[in-house]
Amino acid sequence: MDLMLILKAVLTLSALGLITSAVLSTAARRFYVEVDPRVEAVAAILPGSNCGACGNPSCFAVAEGIVEGTLPVNACVAGGQSCADSIAVLMGAEACAVASAVSVRACGGGNKAERAYEYGGVQSCAAVARLAGGSLVCTAGCLGYGDCVEACPFDAIAMDERGLPVIDLDACTGCGICVHNCPRGGVGLLSLVPENAPVAVRCNAHDKIKDRKAACSACCIACKKCERACPADAIHVIDALAVIDYEKCTACGTCVSVCPQNCIDIHGRAASIPPRAGDGYGKNAPGFAVQDQATE
């Protein structure tokens, strides 16, 4: 073994290491960009999920925008009111109200919906939607392959035994990513509603009632019983589908109790039952009761 050759190799590598370290150290000092400590402080308050719901590429970019004054303190959709309040205190700005929202699924089909064909391809809603519009007879229903589950950065959605995504309102931030990733989100299958919206219509169909009933046994049949029974005039059948006016809705639950199809559920963070307990149960939800609507 040539010890001199080994020694030369070690010395050469050491010299290269020292030269490289010196170059990197010089470059680091010359190209160093000082970061406003407030940016790092704001970034620490933000969720850090980089979900993009606010329209920015990262939470750090949002922090920079807030400190620079190009974004409001309530720019983070996912962080909600507590995040906005903490940032306002840090920045010495006035607190801004955050209109918190949650995602809602307008479909109760799942295993109650008829299939147009048996699909055996890639297990993805986006993939099956490209094949003749989807495997469901209903062109507005949930395809059931869980693209929304995969897309949710907050682990707030899970598929249930019916083949439907159930949204955990305790975890949902209203970021809207599930809506954007659902191939039928653009036609209202998934949408964002106020976080305290107390009821949800689990149907999204607008075709003829006869065709609708043939496609799904859990559909809205436009009977208008909910419309006639609502004491607050908060629900109306529009285009053969029950639609709720959340500004008028009092969470009395009357529409839920009279729906013959059981396709109106108690929903929302202000609901009288746990977030997941009402999904798909309608008037049979455990703990459901119609509120007393007696007037003074």
Secondary structure, 3 states (H helix, E strand, C coil): CCHHHHHHHHHHHHHHHHHHHHHHHHHHHHCCCCCCHHHHHHHHHCCCCCCCCCCCCCHHHHHHHHHHCCCCCCCCCCCHHHHHHHHHHHHCCCCCCCCCEEEEECCCCHHHECECCCCCCCCCHHHHHCCCCCCECCCCCCCCCCHHHHHCCCCCEEECCCCCEEECCCCCCCCCHHHHHCCCHHHCCEEEEECCCCEEECCCCCCCHHHHHHHECCCCCCCCHHHHHCCCCCEEEECCEEEECCCCCCCCCHHHHHCCCCCEEECCCCCCCCCCCCCCCHHHCCCCCCCCCCCC
